[in-house]
Amino acid sequence: MTKFFEKLGLFIQNNRFSVLLIALLCIVIATQGAQLIEMESGTETFVGKDSPLYQDYDHLYQKIFQTQSVVVMVEGNDVETADVMKAVDRLEHQVQATNGVIETTSPASLTKQINYKMTGKSEIPDTDKEIKTIVDGNPDIFGQLIPDNTHMVISVVMAGSASEDNQEDILVSTQEAVSLADFPPSYNIIVTGDPAFMVSMNNEMNSSMGVLLGLSAVFMVIVLLIVFRHVRWCLLPLPIVLLGIVYTFGAMGYVGIPMSMVSMAAFPILIGLGIDYAIQFHNRLEEELQEKGNKKTAVIETVKHTGPAVLTALAMTALGFISLFTSTVPMIRDFGKLLMIGILMCYLSSIFVGVITISLFDKYSDKNPLRKVASKIKSANPEKKKKSEDGEESGRLIGRILQKTTKLTIKYDIVVLGVALLLCFGGLYLDRSVPIQTDVETFVPQDMPALVDLHHMGNIMGNGDELNLIIKVKDVANPDVLKWIDQFSEHEAESNSHIYGSSSIVDLVKEYNGGVIPDTSQEIKDIYSEIPESQKDRYIYGNNMLLLNFDIGNAVADIKVTGIEELRNIVKQDMQWMPAPPGTAVTITGNSVVYIEVISALTSGRIAMTFLGLILVLAGLLIVYKDWVKALVPIIPMLIVIGWSGGVMSLLNISYTPLTATLGALILGVGSEYAILMMERYFEEKEKGASPLEAILMTSSKIGSAIVASGATTVFGFMALLASPFPIITDFGTVTVIDVLLALLATFVVFPPLMITFDTWRDKRKGARKAEKQEETKKQIQGAEI
């Protein structure tokens, strides 16, 4: 590998301008790819489309029966007035012409229907008294749409499978219709509902993305000026990594990775990880330029030594991220893909564009006539010379501090390792009590107007979580099936406190037949012919499928997803002792039920991801080094940090979400890099003749400041996540910032005594074997002489 990178270094040095030209061309290509990125925030981001649970939900329910609604809520002193009803009627007429709208339901349309039956005129009465007579005389019909005389709702219904673009078009059309409907000035009109919430959430994600990236860049400018000032052009790693981010955006569009709440958090992470690569190349090139002076040799030596070391660290990081692909949650898999692509793009940007840029800066700075003048001024002015040397002195200061820390940890190695392991086991124990959160509404900004409106509507109208039962039959007009649906619905509502009611075709049949279900199939078919298609299609599909909905209120918030799973199991058990008629199959599905699979993915799934990541990184290190000490030593500190992380989450009361579930793989990916870079330099110093203790002290002194700089930039990059308006990202940012600090702590506190202990033990074993062989050879020689 070293020979390959030596040749690569020579190629980079000899083709600098050609490589930069290709890099510029790639920017244009990436810009085109970025235009292909799509937003996703629906159920498909939580549950895999190849999951049987999702397929039941998608094929049997969402595409056939499910509808969703933009809800217009009218608030005022009295909504039962002719002016309000006529405004609602105008709104309905305009919205119904919008493409994708199946129907609208409102008190105005119901009032017109009842007025037609009473007077033969399908119009809104002109007086408030007539309106009140109709509304108050039909409480069963108006109860859901006018819960009290100060609130009214209008439902704009669209297909459950409507695309996000179509949903947004309908939402915009509804908002325009509200402004043109001419409601009385004293009334407050709110446009809300799940589609409005989802559209608003996508817009919020788009707007916050730029803020996160901007803050991440600002934070890292600050930290580079503080901890990386011992080199020239200390801010250069930032534009280099941002170039890698541009390439990542392009690849994201071409590969088809959507933008979600989770993938949005990947970019500050990639800036934090990617800048590490740029810093390592920058630091080594400056070191080579100062020590050897030969610019061509400096580039080749930098690529030769740093290239494989950083690539090995990248490969181990990638192996940690590969475990994310095993998750059943699509947004976690996309997160893994994005991180994998991102670190590769940042590495390529650093080794090609970063190294070339520094070498060119160095070349042309030598030719700059002003530099000679500046050098004379500095030499003549001790104060300015001292300031110019402050950066180098700060780097040496960090090196000295780390060297003293290393001496201390090696001196008290048993205490250090014992305390670290004790805290690790304690964290793993506390991790078992960390709760799991899958309610999307808790992930978004709690002051987001769309969420506030949705909660406001829920407080007034009640929430609408459901269990949806898909009933496959031979004949949808079979009276035995309809009677079973009626009896089973009544039993579930009476016996289960979390089922508040039901809706099915049975309700419409009874409404059209005086409250009873006919005894013959033909009578039921006759009734079906009288029911409007828009109402009938909600509960019947073809001649062999029916839908039964159970209203479970705000179950996601009240009993959580685990409670919904228990509720589903209770309904299944009830169907065993109250079975459906022969030839009938029942599937329980629905949006709430689908999230049950997310719970499994975030519990057993995250643990499996972490252990798989450990195994992959360990196997990767064994393949690369063919040395069990080199494979094991970088893993142990990160395993300890994973334990610490569980304790941190428990103490901070942070729940597991689709983002925090990735922490194990993230710690492995980020932290193992620091340990690998330390280990590479340790063995490099040993090869030069240093003892184990001298080698680890020189490693801490020489590469420690660069690792601190890269770790600090990673921390500051992650700190940008704390400014996100999305709680799911803020919590993730909090834990990752702490975890990266813990990974740095483990690198400089746990790694040195571990490295010395294992390497010294192995050297002693090798020495003992060598002595035994020498003694045996000596005896054989003596025996031969005798």
C-alpha positions in Angstrom: 0.0 0.0 0.0 2.9 2.4 0.8 4.4 2.0 -2.7 1.0 2.8 -4.2 0.6 6.0 -2.2 4.2 6.9 -3.0 3.3 6.7 -6.7 0.1 8.6 -6.1 2.0 11.3 -4.4 4.4 11.6 -7.4 1.3 11.7 -9.7 -0.3 14.5 -7.6 2.9 16.5 -7.6 3.4 16.2 -11.3 -0.2 16.9 -12.3 -1.4 19.5 -9.9 -3.2 21.8 -12.3 -4.9 19.0 -14.2 -6.2 17.5 -10.9 -7.6 20.9 -9.9 -9.3 21.3 -13.3 -11.0 17.9 -12.8 -12.1 19.0 -9.3 -13.8 22.1 -10.7 -15.6 20.0 -13.3 -16.8 17.7 -10.6 -18.4 20.7 -8.8 -20.5 21.4 -11.9 -21.6 17.7 -12.1 -22.4 17.7 -8.3 -24.5 20.8 -8.6 -26.7 19.1 -11.2 -27.0 16.0 -9.0 -28.1 18.1 -6.0 -31.2 19.2 -8.0 -32.4 15.6 -7.9 -32.7 15.4 -4.1 -36.2 14.8 -2.8 -37.8 15.4 0.6 -39.3 12.5 2.6 -41.0 12.6 6.0 -43.8 10.0 5.8 -44.2 6.4 7.0 -41.8 5.1 4.4 -38.9 6.8 6.2 -39.6 4.7 9.3 -40.6 1.3 8.0 -39.0 -0.6 5.0 -41.2 -1.0 2.0 -40.2 -4.7 1.8 -41.6 -5.3 5.3 -44.8 -7.5 5.3 -46.2 -5.0 7.9 -45.7 -2.1 5.6 -46.9 -4.0 2.5 -50.2 -4.7 4.3 -50.4 -1.1 5.2 -49.4 0.3 1.8 -51.1 -2.2 -0.6 -54.2 -3.1 1.4 -55.0 0.1 3.2 -53.2 3.2 2.0 -53.6 2.8 -1.7 -57.2 1.4 -1.5 -59.0 2.9 1.5 -56.9 5.6 3.2 -57.8 9.2 2.7 -56.3 12.2 4.4 -57.7 15.7 4.8 -56.7 19.3 4.9 -58.9 20.6 7.7 -60.2 24.2 7.8 -61.3 25.2 11.3 -63.5 28.2 11.8 -63.5 29.9 15.2 -65.7 32.8 16.3 -68.5 33.8 18.7 -71.1 32.0 16.8 -70.5 29.7 13.8 -74.1 28.8 13.2 -74.8 31.8 11.1 -75.9 32.3 7.5 -72.8 34.5 6.7 -70.4 31.8 8.0 -72.3 29.0 6.1 -72.3 31.0 2.9 -68.5 31.7 3.2 -67.9 27.9 3.8 -70.1 27.2 0.7 -67.9 29.5 -1.4 -64.8 27.9 -0.1 -66.1 24.4 -1.0 -67.0 25.3 -4.5 -63.5 26.7 -5.2 -61.6 23.8 -3.5 -63.6 21.1 -5.2 -62.1 22.2 -8.6 -58.6 21.4 -7.4 -56.9 18.4 -8.9 -56.6 15.5 -6.4 -59.5 16.6 -4.2 -61.9 13.6 -3.8 -64.6 15.4 -1.9 -65.2 18.1 0.7 -67.3 17.7 3.8 -68.7 20.7 5.7 -71.7 21.9 7.7 -72.6 24.0 4.7 -73.0 21.0 2.3 -75.0 19.1 5.0 -77.2 22.2 5.6 -78.0 22.4 1.9 -78.9 18.7 1.8 -81.2 18.9 4.8 -82.7 22.2 3.5 -83.4 20.4 0.2 -85.3 17.7 1.9 -87.3 20.3 3.9 -88.0 22.9 1.2 -86.9 21.5 -2.1 -84.1 24.1 -2.3 -80.5 23.0 -2.3 -79.2 26.3 -0.9 -78.0 27.9 2.4 -80.9 29.6 4.2 -80.7 33.4 4.5 -81.4 33.7 8.2 -79.4 32.7 11.3 -82.6 31.3 12.8 -83.1 28.8 10.0 -79.5 27.7 10.2 -79.7 27.1 14.0 -83.0 25.1 13.5 -81.3 22.8 11.0 -78.1 22.4 13.1 -79.7 22.0 16.5 -82.3 19.6 15.0 -79.7 17.2 13.7 -77.0 16.7 16.4 -75.9 13.3 15.1 -75.1 14.7 11.7 -73.5 18.0 12.8 -71.9 16.8 16.0 -68.5 15.9 14.5 -68.3 19.1 12.3 -69.7 21.6 14.8 -68.5 20.4 18.3 -69.8 23.6 19.9 -71.3 26.9 18.6 -67.8 28.6 18.5 -66.0 26.0 16.3 -66.6 24.5 12.9 -64.5 22.3 10.6 -64.4 21.7 6.9 -62.6 18.6 5.6 -60.9 18.7 2.2 -60.3 15.0 1.4 -57.6 13.6 -0.8 -56.3 10.1 -1.5 -53.9 8.6 1.1 -51.5 7.8 -1.7 -51.4 11.4 -2.9 -47.8 12.6 -3.6 -46.2 15.3 -1.5 -46.3 17.7 -4.4 -50.0 17.0 -4.9 -50.6 17.5 -1.1 -48.9 20.8 -1.2 -50.9 22.0 -4.2 -54.1 21.1 -2.5 -52.9 22.9 0.7 -52.1 26.0 -1.2 -55.4 25.9 -3.1 -57.3 25.6 0.2 -55.4 28.6 1.7 -56.2 30.6 -1.4 -59.9 29.6 -1.2 -60.0 30.7 2.5 -58.7 34.1 1.5 -61.3 34.4 -1.3 -64.3 33.0 0.7 -64.9 36.3 2.4 -65.5 35.0 6.0 -66.8 37.6 8.5 -63.9 39.7 9.8 -64.3 38.6 13.4 -63.7 35.0 12.7 -60.3 33.1 12.9 -59.7 30.6 10.1 -57.0 27.9 10.6 -55.8 25.6 7.8 -54.4 22.4 9.4 -54.4 18.6 9.3 -51.7 16.0 8.7 -50.9 17.1 5.1 -50.4 20.7 6.3 -48.2 19.5 9.1 -46.0 17.4 6.8 -45.6 20.2 4.2 -44.7 22.6 6.9 -42.2 20.1 8.4 -40.5 19.6 5.0 -40.3 23.4 4.5 -38.8 23.7 8.0 -36.2 21.1 7.2 -35.2 22.9 4.0 -34.8 26.2 5.8 -32.9 24.8 8.8 -30.4 22.9 6.6 -28.6 26.1 5.5 -28.5 27.4 9.0 -27.0 24.2 10.3 -24.3 24.2 7.7 -23.5 27.9 8.2 -23.2 27.5 11.9 -21.1 24.5 11.6 -18.7 26.4 9.3 -18.6 29.4 11.7 -17.9 27.3 14.7 -15.0 25.5 12.9 -13.5 28.8 11.8 -13.3 29.7 15.5 -11.8 26.4 16.5 -9.3 26.3 13.7 -8.0 29.7 14.7 -7.6 28.5 18.2 -6.2 25.0 18.0 -4.7 24.8 14.4 -2.9 28.2 14.4 0.5 26.5 14.5 0.4 25.9 10.8 0.1 28.4 7.9 -3.3 28.9 6.2 -5.0 27.3 9.2 -8.5 27.9 7.8 -7.8 26.0 4.6 -9.2 22.7 5.8 -12.7 24.3 6.0 -13.1 25.1 2.3 -11.5 21.7 1.4 -14.1 19.8 3.5 -17.0 22.0 2.2 -15.9 21.0 -1.3 -16.3 17.4 -0.2 -19.8 18.3 1.1 -20.7 19.7 -2.3 -19.6 16.4 -3.9 -21.7 14.6 -1.3 -24.8 16.6 -2.2 -24.4 15.7 -5.8 -23.9 12.0 -5.1 -26.9 12.1 -2.8 -29.1 13.2 -5.8 -27.6 10.7 -8.3 -27.9 7.7 -5.8 -31.4 8.7 -4.8 -31.0 9.3 -1.1 -33.9 11.4 0.1 -33.6 14.3 2.6 -35.2 13.4 5.9 -34.9 14.5 9.5 -32.1 12.0 10.0 -30.1 12.6 6.8 -30.3 16.4 7.4 -28.2 15.8 10.6 -25.5 14.0 8.5 -24.0 17.1 7.0 -22.7 18.8 10.2 -21.4 15.4 11.1 -19.6 15.0 7.8 -18.1 18.5 8.2 -16.8 17.4 11.6 -15.4 14.1 10.2 -14.2 15.3 6.9 -12.2 18.2 8.2 -10.3 15.7 10.3 -8.9 14.3 7.0 -8.0 17.7 5.7 -6.2 18.6 9.0 -4.2 15.4 9.0 -2.9 16.0 5.5 -2.3 19.7 6.2 -0.5 19.0 9.4 1.8 16.4 7.9 2.6 18.4 4.8 3.6 21.4 6.9 5.7 19.1 9.1 7.5 17.7 6.0 8.1 21.2 4.5 9.6 22.5 7.7 11.8 19.4 8.3 13.0 18.6 4.8 12.5 21.8 2.8 12.2 19.9 -0.4 8.7 20.7 -1.7 8.4 17.8 -4.1 9.6 15.3 -1.5 7.2 16.8 1.1 4.1 16.2 -1.1 5.2 12.6 -1.8 6.1 11.8 1.8 2.8 13.3 3.0 0.7 11.2 0.6 2.9 8.1 1.2 2.6 8.2 5.0 -0.6 10.1 5.8 -2.6 8.7 2.8 -2.7 5.0 3.9 -3.1 6.0 7.6 -6.1 8.2 7.0 -7.5 5.7 4.5 -7.2 2.9 7.1 -9.0 5.1 9.6 -11.6 5.9 7.0 -12.1 2.2 6.2 -12.6 1.4 9.8 -15.1 4.4 10.1 -16.9 3.0 7.1 -17.0 -0.5 8.6 -18.7 1.0 11.7 -21.2 2.8 9.4 -21.9 -0.4 7.4 -23.7 -1.8 10.4 -26.4 1.0 9.8 -27.4 -0.8 6.7 -28.8 -3.7 8.8 -31.4 -1.5 10.3 -35.0 -2.1 9.2 -35.6 1.7 9.5 -35.1 3.2 6.0 -34.0 6.6 7.2 -31.2 5.0 9.3 -30.0 3.0 6.2 -30.1 6.3 4.2 -28.1 7.9 7.0 -25.5 5.2 6.7 -25.3 5.5 2.9 -24.9 9.3 3.2 -22.1 9.0 5.8 -20.3 6.4 3.7 -20.4 8.6 0.6 -19.6 11.7 2.5 -16.4 10.5 4.2 -15.1 9.2 0.9 -15.8 12.5 -0.9 -14.1 14.4 1.9 -11.1 12.1 1.8 -10.7 12.5 -2.0 -11.1 16.3 -1.6 -8.3 16.3 1.1 -5.7 14.1 -0.6 -6.1 15.7 -4.0 -7.3 19.3 -3.7 -6.1 19.9 -0.1 -2.5 18.7 -0.6 -2.2 20.4 -4.0 -3.5 23.7 -2.7 -1.1 23.8 0.2 1.8 23.0 -2.0 0.9 25.7 -4.5 0.4 28.2 -1.7 3.8 27.4 -0.4 5.4 27.6 -3.9 3.9 31.0 -4.8 4.4 32.4 -1.3 8.2 31.9 -1.8 8.0 33.9 -5.0 6.0 36.7 -3.4 8.4 39.7 -3.1 6.3 41.1 -0.2 7.2 38.0 1.8 10.8 38.9 1.9 9.9 42.4 3.2 7.5 40.8 5.7 10.3 38.5 6.9 12.7 41.4 7.5 10.0 43.3 9.4 9.3 40.3 11.6 13.0 39.7 12.2 13.5 43.4 13.1 10.4 43.5 15.3 10.6 41.0 18.2 7.0 41.6 19.1 5.6 40.7 15.7 8.0 37.7 15.5 6.7 36.5 18.8 3.1 36.8 17.6 3.9 34.8 14.5 5.4 32.1 16.7 2.4 31.9 19.0 0.6 29.4 16.8 3.6 27.1 16.8 4.0 27.5 20.6 0.3 26.7 21.1 0.8 23.5 19.2 3.9 22.6 21.3 2.0 23.5 24.4 -0.8 21.1 23.6 1.8 18.5 22.8 3.5 19.0 26.2 0.2 18.8 28.0 -0.7 15.5 26.2 2.7 14.1 26.9 2.4 14.8 30.6 -1.1 13.3 30.5 0.2 10.2 28.8 3.0 9.8 31.4 0.4 10.0 34.2 -2.0 7.5 32.7 0.8 5.0 32.1 2.0 5.5 35.7 -1.4 4.7 37.1 -2.5 2.4 34.3 -4.4 -0.1 36.6 -6.4 2.7 38.2 -7.2 4.4 34.9 -8.3 1.2 33.1 -10.3 0.0 36.2 -12.3 3.2 36.5 -12.9 3.3 32.8 -14.3 -0.2 32.7 -16.4 0.3 35.9 -18.0 3.4 34.3 -18.5 1.4 31.1 -20.4 -1.4 32.8 -22.4 1.2 34.8 -23.4 3.0 31.6 -24.4 -0.3 29.9 -26.7 -1.1 32.9 -28.3 2.4 32.8 -28.8 2.1 29.0 -31.4 -0.5 29.6 -33.7 2.1 31.2 -33.4 4.7 28.3 -36.9 5.2 26.8 -37.7 5.0 23.1 -39.5 7.8 21.2 -41.2 7.4 17.8 -43.9 10.1 17.8 -43.0 12.3 14.9 -44.7 15.3 16.5 -42.1 15.2 19.3 -39.3 15.4 16.7 -40.2 18.8 15.2 -40.1 22.3 16.6 -42.8 22.5 19.3 -43.6 26.1 18.4 -44.0 25.3 14.7 -47.3 27.0 13.7 -48.5 23.9 11.8 -47.9 21.8 14.9 -49.6 24.3 17.2 -52.6 24.4 14.9 -52.7 20.6 14.8 -52.7 20.4 18.6 -55.3 23.1 18.8 -57.6 21.2 16.5 -56.9 18.0 18.4 -57.9 19.7 21.7 -61.2 20.8 20.3 -62.1 18.0 17.9 -60.2 15.1 19.4 -57.4 13.2 17.8 -57.8 10.5 15.2 -55.4 7.6 15.6 -56.9 4.4 14.3 -56.6 0.6 14.1 -57.6 -0.4 10.6 -59.0 -3.9 10.0 -58.9 -5.1 6.4 -61.5 -7.8 6.0 -61.1 -10.1 2.9 -64.4 -11.8 2.0 -65.9 -13.7 -0.8 -68.9 -11.3 -1.0 -69.0 -7.8 0.5 -72.8 -8.1 0.7 -72.7 -11.2 2.9 -75.1 -10.4 5.8 -73.2 -12.7 8.2 -70.0 -10.7 7.6 -71.8 -7.4 8.2 -73.5 -8.7 11.4 -70.1 -9.9 12.7 -68.6 -6.5 12.0 -71.4 -4.9 13.9 -71.2 -7.2 16.9 -67.4 -7.2 17.0 -67.3 -3.4 16.8 -69.7 -3.0 19.7 -67.8 -5.6 21.8 -64.4 -3.9 21.3 -65.7 -0.4 22.1 -67.4 -1.7 25.3 -64.6 -3.9 26.6 -61.5 -1.9 25.7 -61.1 1.6 27.2 -58.7 2.7 24.4 -61.2 2.0 21.6 -63.7 4.9 21.5 -65.7 3.9 18.5 -65.8 2.4 15.1 -66.7 3.2 11.5 -67.5 0.8 8.6 -70.0 0.2 5.8 -72.3 -1.3 8.5 -73.0 2.3 9.8 -74.1 3.4 6.3 -76.2 0.3 5.7 -78.0 0.7 9.1 -78.5 4.4 8.3 -80.2 3.6 5.0 -82.2 0.7 6.4 -83.8 2.0 9.6 -81.0 1.0 12.0 -80.9 -2.8 11.1 -78.8 -5.0 8.8 -80.8 -6.8 6.1 -80.9 -10.6 6.2 -80.2 -11.2 2.5 -77.3 -10.3 0.2 -79.7 -8.8 -2.4 -81.2 -6.4 0.0 -77.7 -5.2 1.0 -76.7 -4.8 -2.6 -79.8 -2.7 -3.2 -78.7 -0.5 -0.3 -75.2 -0.3 -1.6 -76.6 1.1 -4.9 -78.2 4.0 -2.9 -75.1 5.0 -1.0 -72.9 7.7 -2.8 -69.7 6.2 -4.3 -67.5 8.7 -2.4 -68.9 7.3 0.9 -69.0 3.7 -0.1 -65.5 3.6 -1.5 -64.1 4.4 1.9 -65.2 1.0 3.3 -65.6 -1.3 0.2 -63.1 -2.3 -2.5 -64.4 -4.4 -5.3 -66.4 -7.4 -4.2 -64.0 -9.0 -1.7 -62.6 -6.4 0.6 -64.1 -4.3 3.5 -62.6 -1.9 6.0 -63.4 -1.6 9.7 -61.8 1.4 11.6 -61.4 1.5 15.3 -61.0 5.0 16.8 -58.2 4.8 19.4 -58.0 8.5 20.2 -54.5 10.0 20.6 -52.9 6.6 21.3 -49.4 7.5 20.1 -49.2 10.1 22.8 -51.3 8.4 25.5 -50.3 4.7 25.4 -47.2 5.0 23.2 -46.3 2.5 20.4 -45.8 -0.3 22.9 -49.4 0.2 24.1 -50.6 0.1 20.6 -48.9 -3.2 20.1 -50.6 -4.6 23.2 -53.9 -3.2 21.9 -53.4 -4.9 18.6 -52.7 -8.2 20.3 -55.9 -7.9 22.4 -58.0 -7.3 19.3 -56.3 -10.4 17.7 -57.2 -12.5 20.8 -60.7 -11.3 20.7 -61.1 -12.4 17.1 -60.1 -15.9 18.2 -63.0 -16.4 20.5 -65.4 -14.2 18.4 -64.2 -15.5 15.0 -65.3 -14.0 11.7 -67.5 -16.1 9.4 -65.9 -18.9 7.4 -63.9 -17.8 4.4 -63.1 -14.4 6.0 -59.5 -13.2 6.7 -58.7 -10.1 8.8 -55.5 -8.1 8.7 -54.9 -5.4 11.4 -52.9 -2.5 10.0 -52.8 1.3 10.1 -50.3 4.1 10.5 -50.0 3.5 14.3 -49.5 -0.2 13.9 -46.7 0.3 11.4 -44.6 2.1 13.9 -44.5 -1.1 16.0 -41.8 -2.3 13.7 -39.8 0.9 14.5 -39.7 -0.1 18.2 -38.1 -3.4 17.3 -35.6 -1.7 15.1 -34.7 0.8 17.8 -34.3 -1.7 20.6 -32.8 -5.0 19.4 -31.9 -3.4 16.1 -29.6 -0.7 17.6 -27.8 -3.3 19.8 -27.3 -5.6 16.8 -26.0 -2.6 14.8 -23.4 -1.8 17.5 -22.1 -5.3 17.9 -22.0 -5.8 14.1 -20.0 -2.6 13.8 -17.6 -3.9 16.5 -17.1 -7.2 14.6 -16.7 -5.5 11.2 -14.1 -3.0 12.5 -12.2 -5.7 14.4 -12.2 -7.9 11.3 -11.1 -5.0 9.1 -8.2 -4.2 11.4 -7.1 -7.8 11.5 -7.2 -8.0 7.7 -5.2 -4.7 7.3 -2.6 -5.3 10.0 -2.6 -9.1 10.4 -1.8 -8.4 14.0 -4.3 -9.1 16.9 -2.7 -6.3 19.1 -3.2 -3.7 16.4 -6.7 -4.9 15.8 -7.8 -5.1 19.4 -6.3 -2.0 21.0 -8.2 0.7 18.9 -11.5 -1.2 19.6 -11.4 -1.4 23.4 -11.4 2.4 24.1 -14.4 2.8 21.8 -16.3 -0.1 23.4 -15.7 1.7 26.7 -17.0 5.0 25.2 -20.2 3.2 24.0 -20.8 2.1 27.6 -20.2 5.7 28.8 -22.7 7.0 26.2 -25.5 4.9 27.6 -24.9 6.4 31.0 -24.9 9.9 29.5 -28.3 9.3 27.8 -29.8 8.0 30.9 -28.5 10.8 33.1 -29.6 13.5 30.6 -33.0 11.7 30.1 -32.6 11.6 26.3 -34.7 9.0 24.5 -33.6 6.7 21.7 -34.9 8.0 18.3 -34.0 7.0 14.8 -31.0 9.4 15.2 -29.7 8.5 18.6 -30.1 4.8 17.8 -27.1 5.3 15.4 -24.8 6.4 18.2 -23.0 3.1 18.7 -22.0 2.9 15.0 -21.1 6.6 15.0 -18.8 6.3 18.1 -17.1 3.4 16.5 -16.7 5.3 13.2 -15.4 8.5 14.7 -13.5 7.3 17.8 -11.7 4.4 16.2 -10.1 6.9 13.8 -8.4 8.8 16.6 -7.0 5.6 18.1 -5.9 4.2 14.7 -4.0 7.4 13.9 -2.3 7.3 17.3 -1.4 3.7 16.8 0.0 4.2 13.3 2.3 7.0 14.6 3.3 4.9 17.7 4.6 2.0 15.5 6.2 4.5 13.1 8.2 5.9 16.0 9.1 2.4 17.3 10.4 1.5 13.8 12.8 4.4 14.2 14.2 2.8 17.3 12.2 4.3 20.1 11.2 2.2 23.1 7.4 1.7 23.8 7.4 4.5 26.4 9.3 6.9 24.2 7.2 6.0 21.2 3.9 6.7 22.9 5.2 10.0 24.4 6.5 11.1 21.0 3.1 10.1 19.5 1.2 12.2 22.0 3.5 15.1 21.5 3.7 15.1 17.7 0.3 13.9 16.5 -1.7 14.8 19.6 -2.2 18.4 18.7 -3.5 17.5 15.3 -5.9 15.0 16.8 -7.1 17.5 19.4 -7.6 20.0 16.5 -9.6 17.5 14.4 -11.5 16.4 17.5 -12.3 20.0 18.4 -13.5 20.7 14.9 -15.7 17.6 15.0 -17.1 18.7 18.3 -17.8 22.2 17.0 -19.3 20.8 13.9 -21.7 18.7 16.0 -22.4 21.7 18.1 -24.2 23.2 15.2 -26.8 20.5 15.7 -27.6 22.1 19.0 -29.0 25.1 17.2 -31.5 23.0 15.2 -35.1 23.8 15.8 -35.8 20.0 15.6 -35.7 18.4 19.1 -34.7 15.1 17.5 -31.5 16.7 16.1 -30.8 18.8 19.2 -30.8 15.7 21.4 -28.6 13.9 19.0 -26.2 16.8 18.8 -26.0 17.0 22.6 -25.1 13.3 23.0 -22.7 13.3 20.0 -20.8 16.3 21.3 -20.4 14.6 24.6 -19.5 11.3 23.0 -16.8 12.8 20.8 -15.3 14.5 23.8 -15.4 11.1 25.6 -13.8 9.5 22.5 -11.0 12.1 22.7 -10.6 11.5 26.4 -10.4 7.7 25.8 -7.8 8.2 23.1 -5.4 10.2 25.3 -6.3 8.5 28.7 -7.3 4.9 28.0 -5.4 4.2 24.7 -1.8 4.9 25.9 -1.8 2.5 28.9 -3.6 -0.1 26.8 -1.1 0.2 24.0 1.9 0.0 26.3 0.4 -2.9 28.2 -0.4 -5.0 25.2 2.7 -4.2 23.2 5.1 -4.6 26.1 3.4 -7.9 27.0 3.8 -9.1 23.4 7.5 -8.0 23.3 8.2 -9.9 26.5 6.5 -13.0 25.0 8.6 -12.6 21.9 11.8 -12.0 24.0 11.0 -15.1 26.1 10.5 -17.3 23.1 13.7 -15.9 21.5 15.6 -16.7 24.7 14.2 -20.2 24.9 15.2 -20.8 21.3 18.7 -19.4 22.0 19.0 -21.6 25.1 17.9 -24.7 23.1 20.3 -23.9 20.3 23.1 -23.5 22.8 22.4 -26.8 24.4 22.3 -28.5 21.0 25.7 -27.0 20.2 27.1 -28.1 23.5 25.7 -31.6 23.0 27.3 -31.8 19.6 30.7 -30.7 21.0 30.6 -33.4 23.6 
